[in-house]
């Protein structure tokens, strides 16, 4: 598979001429989901879910489908009958040649006064795991962890401990749009030294073969 990093939490996976996109949100590029055969959305927050980007991708490819949780599906399913699929923790499905497992139920705690919403993560082809906005441990070996490296709901010690618990072969940063260039070397050094795995980041548009 080839992985392309898009801005913030969005990534593209390509194999055998098919494309899967996760979380083309408001912080991502306007065309982040264009050309996708499969679109996965982890939760309803706008940095992960942008209705206009989903509509553009679905209209550009009449064969494309969306798999997401109920709160997102309810917002867009009426426009694309039969093409928006609701999933939850424990579900598995195959779409455009990608095998997907769904893990997790709740968004990480932002503050005790803020109600928690639903959040799911996706393990693609038993290899690449995107947890959305949670530190979900999928309970399966993970080759590539898409690591939410910085967020209002996390601190670096939690990020490091998450990498240690999942034990991926490699961790690649996502959820990084709010991380300044001044802070990046600190995160790179501490996660790299303490996480116990190969840790790296890609600039938006950069690709790597997995």
ZINOR-V335506 format. One line per field, one symbol per residue. psi: psi as a letter, one per 20 degrees, with the letter a starting at -180 (. if undefined). A space follows every 10 residues. Layout:
psi: ???
This chain:
psi: qpppprpdjp qpppqkjqpp ppmnahirqh khipiqhppp phriqhihoo hhhgggghhh niiqqpprrg hghhiihhim piippprrpi qqrppkippp qpprhqqqpg qhiopqrqpq rpopkkgppo icmqmpoijq ppgopoonhp rijrrhhhgg hgghghlrhq pppaljhior hhhghggggg gghihjrppr qqqpiqqqp.
